[in-house]
Amino acid sequence: MLKTAWAVALLRVVLVMAFLLLLVMQVMSVPGGLAYEVEQSPEMAYLRWPLLVVLEIQLLCGQVVIVCTWKLLTMVKDDRIFSERAFAWVDAILWAIAVAWVLLLAVFLYVGFNADDPGAPLLLMLPLTGGAVLGLLMIVMRALLRQATELRSDMEQVI
């Protein structure tokens, strides 16, 4: 249990740092970067607001995943992870990943149909594939959590 406590504590530190990084990007970096790009390429100014909305939602989805992971870590620490309440947090993670993936797919399709060269669409394929893998992995992990929860419930009834 000592190793789990260290892992949970270390993961919480990383989650706080990631959340703060996403928050800085959401408030300062993304809006500022897009404003700079509009100054440099005024012909692309029509993309500023749609891109800002998409990026802000993407960052928000990352924050949702972090908060849900924090809650699940609390359940692990309290030995309550094998309960029905855990599924709400896992489902929230799945929905956040799905929303972020669909938005990324929309950006990929827009860029793919409007690109002059294959570089940008190929570059977008990496996070698109990674997001699909992450979402599918979460579906498998949810199924494993379901099986473990049912087994624990059966064991508690026997005991």
C-alpha positions as protocol buffer text, in pm:
chain_id: "A"
residue {
  index: 1
  type: MET
  ca { x: 0 y: 0 z: 0 }
}
residue {
  index: 2
  type: LEU
  ca { x: 297 y: 228 z: 58 }
}
residue {
  index: 3
  type: LYS
  ca { x: 390 y: 217 z: -312 }
}
residue {
  index: 4
  type: THR
  ca { x: 33 y: 308 z: -408 }
}
residue {
  index: 5
  type: ALA
  ca { x: 36 y: 603 z: -167 }
}
residue {
  index: 6
  type: TRP
  ca { x: 356 y: 736 z: -324 }
}
residue {
  index: 7
  type: ALA
  ca { x: 222 y: 687 z: -674 }
}
residue {
  index: 8
  type: VAL
  ca { x: -103 y: 866 z: -587 }
}
residue {
  index: 9
  type: ALA
  ca { x: 86 y: 1156 z: -427 }
}
residue {
  index: 10
  type: LEU
  ca { x: 324 y: 1189 z: -720 }
}
residue {
  index: 11
  type: LEU
  ca { x: 43 y: 1167 z: -972 }
}
residue {
  index: 12
  type: ARG
  ca { x: -145 y: 1440 z: -788 }
}
residue {
  index: 13
  type: VAL
  ca { x: 157 y: 1670 z: -814 }
}
residue {
  index: 14
  type: VAL
  ca { x: 175 y: 1604 z: -1188 }
}
residue {
  index: 15
  type: LEU
  ca { x: -201 y: 1660 z: -1224 }
}
residue {
  index: 16
  type: VAL
  ca { x: -180 y: 1997 z: -1047 }
}
residue {
  index: 17
  type: MET
  ca { x: 107 y: 2104 z: -1272 }
}
residue {
  index: 18
  type: ALA
  ca { x: -80 y: 1988 z: -1584 }
}
residue {
  index: 19
  type: PHE
  ca { x: -399 y: 2164 z: -1475 }
}
residue {
  index: 20
  type: LEU
  ca { x: -211 y: 2490 z: -1414 }
}
residue {
  index: 21
  type: LEU
  ca { x: -37 y: 2459 z: -1751 }
}
residue {
  index: 22
  type: LEU
  ca { x: -370 y: 2407 z: -1927 }
}
residue {
  index: 23
  type: LEU
  ca { x: -514 y: 2705 z: -1740 }
}
residue {
  index: 24
  type: VAL
  ca { x: -227 y: 2932 z: -1846 }
}
residue {
  index: 25
  type: MET
  ca { x: -265 y: 2814 z: -2204 }
}
residue {
  index: 26
  type: GLN
  ca { x: -641 y: 2869 z: -2188 }
}
residue {
  index: 27
  type: VAL
  ca { x: -618 y: 3221 z: -2049 }
}
residue {
  index: 28
  type: MET
  ca { x: -299 y: 3360 z: -2199 }
}
residue {
  index: 29
  type: SER
  ca { x: -118 y: 3151 z: -2457 }
}
residue {
  index: 30
  type: VAL
  ca { x: -396 y: 3048 z: -2695 }
}
residue {
  index: 31
  type: PRO
  ca { x: -574 y: 3386 z: -2719 }
}
residue {
  index: 32
  type: GLY
  ca { x: -243 y: 3571 z: -2745 }
}
residue {
  index: 33
  type: GLY
  ca { x: -102 y: 3331 z: -3001 }
}
residue {
  index: 34
  type: LEU
  ca { x: -408 y: 3356 z: -3220 }
}
residue {
  index: 35
  type: ALA
  ca { x: -406 y: 3736 z: -3199 }
}
residue {
  index: 36
  type: TYR
  ca { x: -43 y: 3735 z: -3308 }
}
residue {
  index: 37
  type: GLU
  ca { x: -119 y: 3503 z: -3598 }
}
residue {
  index: 38
  type: VAL
  ca { x: -398 y: 3734 z: -3717 }
}
residue {
  index: 39
  type: GLU
  ca { x: -151 y: 4025 z: -3714 }
}
residue {
  index: 40
  type: GLN
  ca { x: 98 y: 3822 z: -3917 }
}
residue {
  index: 41
  type: SER
  ca { x: -155 y: 3677 z: -4163 }
}
residue {
  index: 42
  type: PRO
  ca { x: -462 y: 3904 z: -4188 }
}
residue {
  index: 43
  type: GLU
  ca { x: -605 y: 3688 z: -4468 }
}
residue {
  index: 44
  type: MET
  ca { x: -655 y: 3409 z: -4212 }
}
residue {
  index: 45
  type: ALA
  ca { x: -836 y: 3633 z: -3959 }
}
residue {
  index: 46
  type: TYR
  ca { x: -1168 y: 3456 z: -4026 }
}
residue {
  index: 47
  type: LEU
  ca { x: -1026 y: 3145 z: -3852 }
}
residue {
  index: 48
  type: ARG
  ca { x: -939 y: 3325 z: -3528 }
}
residue {
  index: 49
  type: TRP
  ca { x: -1267 y: 3285 z: -3340 }
}
residue {
  index: 50
  type: PRO
  ca { x: -1361 y: 2934 z: -3456 }
}
residue {
  index: 51
  type: LEU
  ca { x: -1009 y: 2816 z: -3374 }
}
residue {
  index: 52
  type: LEU
  ca { x: -1020 y: 2990 z: -3037 }
}
residue {
  index: 53
  type: VAL
  ca { x: -1346 y: 2814 z: -2948 }
}
residue {
  index: 54
  type: VAL
  ca { x: -1214 y: 2474 z: -3058 }
}
residue {
  index: 55
  type: LEU
  ca { x: -887 y: 2512 z: -2869 }
}
residue {
  index: 56
  type: GLU
  ca { x: -1057 y: 2640 z: -2554 }
}
residue {
  index: 57
  type: ILE
  ca { x: -1297 y: 2344 z: -2554 }
}
residue {
  index: 58
  type: GLN
  ca { x: -1004 y: 2108 z: -2612 }
}
residue {
  index: 59
  type: LEU
  ca { x: -821 y: 2253 z: -2312 }
}
residue {
  index: 60
  type: LEU
  ca { x: -1138 y: 2237 z: -2104 }
}
residue {
  index: 61
  type: CYS
  ca { x: -1173 y: 1868 z: -2193 }
}
residue {
  index: 62
  type: GLY
  ca { x: -818 y: 1814 z: -2065 }
}
residue {
  index: 63
  type: GLN
  ca { x: -910 y: 1989 z: -1740 }
}
residue {
  index: 64
  type: VAL
  ca { x: -1218 y: 1769 z: -1703 }
}
residue {
  index: 65
  type: VAL
  ca { x: -1001 y: 1459 z: -1742 }
}
residue {
  index: 66
  type: ILE
  ca { x: -763 y: 1589 z: -1476 }
}
residue {
  index: 67
  type: VAL
  ca { x: -1041 y: 1663 z: -1226 }
}
residue {
  index: 68
  type: CYS
  ca { x: -1203 y: 1323 z: -1285 }
}
residue {
  index: 69
  type: THR
  ca { x: -868 y: 1149 z: -1247 }
}
residue {
  index: 70
  type: TRP
  ca { x: -816 y: 1334 z: -918 }
}
residue {
  index: 71
  type: LYS
  ca { x: -1154 y: 1213 z: -793 }
}
residue {
  index: 72
  type: LEU
  ca { x: -1073 y: 855 z: -898 }
}
residue {
  index: 73
  type: LEU
  ca { x: -739 y: 878 z: -717 }
}
residue {
  index: 74
  type: THR
  ca { x: -925 y: 983 z: -404 }
}
residue {
  index: 75
  type: MET
  ca { x: -1145 y: 676 z: -441 }
}
residue {
  index: 76
  type: VAL
  ca { x: -835 y: 457 z: -482 }
}
residue {
  index: 77
  type: LYS
  ca { x: -680 y: 608 z: -170 }
}
residue {
  index: 78
  type: ASP
  ca { x: -1000 y: 548 z: 28 }
}
residue {
  index: 79
  type: ASP
  ca { x: -1039 y: 194 z: -116 }
}
residue {
  index: 80
  type: ARG
  ca { x: -1373 y: 285 z: -277 }
}
residue {
  index: 81
  type: ILE
  ca { x: -1274 y: 255 z: -642 }
}
residue {
  index: 82
  type: PHE
  ca { x: -1478 y: -63 z: -693 }
}
residue {
  index: 83
  type: SER
  ca { x: -1812 y: 108 z: -654 }
}
residue {
  index: 84
  type: GLU
  ca { x: -2083 y: 241 z: -882 }
}
residue {
  index: 85
  type: ARG
  ca { x: -1979 y: 599 z: -804 }
}
residue {
  index: 86
  type: ALA
  ca { x: -1650 y: 544 z: -989 }
}
residue {
  index: 87
  type: PHE
  ca { x: -1835 y: 490 z: -1315 }
}
residue {
  index: 88
  type: ALA
  ca { x: -1966 y: 847 z: -1322 }
}
residue {
  index: 89
  type: TRP
  ca { x: -1607 y: 978 z: -1317 }
}
residue {
  index: 90
  type: VAL
  ca { x: -1489 y: 727 z: -1577 }
}
residue {
  index: 91
  type: ASP
  ca { x: -1786 y: 815 z: -1799 }
}
residue {
  index: 92
  type: ALA
  ca { x: -1701 y: 1186 z: -1766 }
}
residue {
  index: 93
  type: ILE
  ca { x: -1346 y: 1108 z: -1880 }
}
residue {
  index: 94
  type: LEU
  ca { x: -1484 y: 913 z: -2176 }
}
residue {
  index: 95
  type: TRP
  ca { x: -1715 y: 1199 z: -2276 }
}
residue {
  index: 96
  type: ALA
  ca { x: -1435 y: 1455 z: -2247 }
}
residue {
  index: 97
  type: ILE
  ca { x: -1210 y: 1242 z: -2466 }
}
residue {
  index: 98
  type: ALA
  ca { x: -1492 y: 1193 z: -2717 }
}
residue {
  index: 99
  type: VAL
  ca { x: -1568 y: 1565 z: -2741 }
}
residue {
  index: 100
  type: ALA
  ca { x: -1200 y: 1653 z: -2781 }
}
residue {
  index: 101
  type: TRP
  ca { x: -1156 y: 1381 z: -3045 }
}
residue {
  index: 102
  type: VAL
  ca { x: -1459 y: 1490 z: -3248 }
}
residue {
  index: 103
  type: LEU
  ca { x: -1336 y: 1850 z: -3247 }
}
residue {
  index: 104
  type: LEU
  ca { x: -991 y: 1735 z: -3355 }
}
residue {
  index: 105
  type: LEU
  ca { x: -1148 y: 1527 z: -3630 }
}
residue {
  index: 106
  type: ALA
  ca { x: -1334 y: 1837 z: -3753 }
}
residue {
  index: 107
  type: VAL
  ca { x: -1008 y: 2036 z: -3759 }
}
residue {
  index: 108
  type: PHE
  ca { x: -836 y: 1747 z: -3938 }
}
residue {
  index: 109
  type: LEU
  ca { x: -1107 y: 1735 z: -4205 }
}
residue {
  index: 110
  type: TYR
  ca { x: -1102 y: 2112 z: -4254 }
}
residue {
  index: 111
  type: VAL
  ca { x: -724 y: 2120 z: -4283 }
}
residue {
  index: 112
  type: GLY
  ca { x: -720 y: 1810 z: -4502 }
}
residue {
  index: 113
  type: PHE
  ca { x: -963 y: 1956 z: -4755 }
}
residue {
  index: 114
  type: ASN
  ca { x: -794 y: 2297 z: -4758 }
}
residue {
  index: 115
  type: ALA
  ca { x: -424 y: 2209 z: -4734 }
}
residue {
  index: 116
  type: ASP
  ca { x: -182 y: 2274 z: -5016 }
}
residue {
  index: 117
  type: ASP
  ca { x: 59 y: 2007 z: -4898 }
}
residue {
  index: 118
  type: PRO
  ca { x: 13 y: 1687 z: -4693 }
}
residue {
  index: 119
  type: GLY
  ca { x: 230 y: 1804 z: -4401 }
}
residue {
  index: 120
  type: ALA
  ca { x: -39 y: 1951 z: -4175 }
}
residue {
  index: 121
  type: PRO
  ca { x: -294 y: 1670 z: -4223 }
}
residue {
  index: 122
  type: LEU
  ca { x: -23 y: 1410 z: -4159 }
}
residue {
  index: 123
  type: LEU
  ca { x: 86 y: 1598 z: -3848 }
}
residue {
  index: 124
  type: LEU
  ca { x: -274 y: 1606 z: -3723 }
}
residue {
  index: 125
  type: MET
  ca { x: -301 y: 1230 z: -3773 }
}
residue {
  index: 126
  type: LEU
  ca { x: -75 y: 1170 z: -3472 }
}
residue {
  index: 127
  type: PRO
  ca { x: -297 y: 1332 z: -3204 }
}
residue {
  index: 128
  type: LEU
  ca { x: -607 y: 1202 z: -3384 }
}
residue {
  index: 129
  type: THR
  ca { x: -477 y: 846 z: -3365 }
}
residue {
  index: 130
  type: GLY
  ca { x: -353 y: 898 z: -3009 }
}
residue {
  index: 131
  type: GLY
  ca { x: -694 y: 1029 z: -2902 }
}
residue {
  index: 132
  type: ALA
  ca { x: -868 y: 730 z: -3058 }
}
residue {
  index: 133
  type: VAL
  ca { x: -631 y: 492 z: -2879 }
}
residue {
  index: 134
  type: LEU
  ca { x: -683 y: 675 z: -2549 }
}
residue {
  index: 135
  type: GLY
  ca { x: -1063 y: 666 z: -2586 }
}
residue {
  index: 136
  type: LEU
  ca { x: -1068 y: 298 z: -2676 }
}
residue {
  index: 137
  type: LEU
  ca { x: -829 y: 219 z: -2391 }
}
residue {
  index: 138
  type: MET
  ca { x: -1063 y: 398 z: -2149 }
}
residue {
  index: 139
  type: ILE
  ca { x: -1354 y: 187 z: -2278 }
}
residue {
  index: 140
  type: VAL
  ca { x: -1153 y: -129 z: -2207 }
}
residue {
  index: 141
  type: MET
  ca { x: -1049 y: 2 z: -1864 }
}
residue {
  index: 142
  type: ARG
  ca { x: -1412 y: 82 z: -1785 }
}
residue {
  index: 143
  type: ALA
  ca { x: -1509 y: -276 z: -1875 }
}
residue {
  index: 144
  type: LEU
  ca { x: -1232 y: -408 z: -1648 }
}
residue {
  index: 145
  type: LEU
  ca { x: -1352 y: -180 z: -1367 }
}
residue {
  index: 146
  type: ARG
  ca { x: -1705 y: -315 z: -1418 }
}
residue {
  index: 147
  type: GLN
  ca { x: -1582 y: -676 z: -1393 }
}
residue {
  index: 148
  type: ALA
  ca { x: -1372 y: -602 z: -1084 }
}
residue {
  index: 149
  type: THR
  ca { x: -1662 y: -421 z: -918 }
}
residue {
  index: 150
  type: GLU
  ca { x: -1894 y: -714 z: -982 }
}
residue {
  index: 151
  type: LEU
  ca { x: -1636 y: -964 z: -851 }
}
residue {
  index: 152
  type: ARG
  ca { x: -1580 y: -758 z: -538 }
}
residue {
  index: 153
  type: SER
  ca { x: -1955 y: -735 z: -484 }
}
residue {
  index: 154
  type: ASP
  ca { x: -1985 y: -1112 z: -522 }
}
residue {
  index: 155
  type: MET
  ca { x: -1700 y: -1166 z: -277 }
}
residue {
  index: 156
  type: GLU
  ca { x: -1857 y: -935 z: -20 }
}
residue {
  index: 157
  type: GLN
  ca { x: -2185 y: -1129 z: -46 }
}
residue {
  index: 158
  type: VAL
  ca { x: -2002 y: -1457 z: 11 }
}
residue {
  index: 159
  type: ILE
  ca { x: -1813 y: -1324 z: 311 }
}
